[in-house]
Amino acid sequence: MCPFRCFLPTFLAMRADRLRTIISYDRICVMDQGTIAEFDTPSALFLREDGIFRGMCDRSSITLEDIRLAVKEREYRDHRL
């Protein structure tokens, strides 16, 4: 078994009720009526002003700065492990 298995690529499927739960993830897949509507980094999805993810963020008062801060916090936690 690889001693560095925690560094291997991982796929995590999650249904999130709260966007703040997932804004630090590497990639987000937004589904719409059973099909993939958007797939990219949280920051890239946020920058699509007419996108589904952006609309959800706007309704949840999530800013691009919130996303960037969440990513930095995750990276800090990951490096400490």
Residue pairs with C-beta under 8 A, 6 or more apart in sequence:
2 8
6 81
12 25
14 21
14 22
16 22
18 60
19 56
19 57
19 60
19 62
20 60
20 62
20 66
20 70
22 28
22 42
23 42
23 57
23 62
23 66
23 67
23 70
23 71
24 42
24 67
24 70
24 71
24 73
24 74
25 42
26 41
27 39
27 40
27 41
28 38
28 39
28 40
28 41
28 42
28 45
28 53
29 36
29 38
29 39
30 36
30 37
30 38
30 39
30 45
30 51
30 52
30 53
31 37
32 52
37 52
38 45
38 48
38 51
38 52
38 53
42 53
42 67
42 70
42 71
43 64
43 67
43 68
43 71
45 51
45 53
45 54
46 53
46 54
46 57
46 62
46 64
46 67
47 54
47 64
48 54
57 63
57 67
